[in-house]
């Protein structure tokens, strides 16, 4: 297991976990390798690793390493 900080809290992920794995775990939905939800719906999520935004096109190949800080931000409708 790899220890990271997720949204400001300690979190453990599997060795070699990718950003897409972490997003799927966080939102509770199955995602394809391209980061798109397999249910066909919209996701509305942005991810930053160590304060650098990770484009969805790189989620699958971006591995989460020990000690990194990951922020997953979900858009919500309303005001």
Beta strands, then each sheet from edge to edge (+ up, - down):
strand 1: 2-6
strand 2: 9-13
strand 3: 45-49
strand 4: 52-53
strand 5: 69-74
sheet 1: 2+ 1- 5- 3+ 4-
end
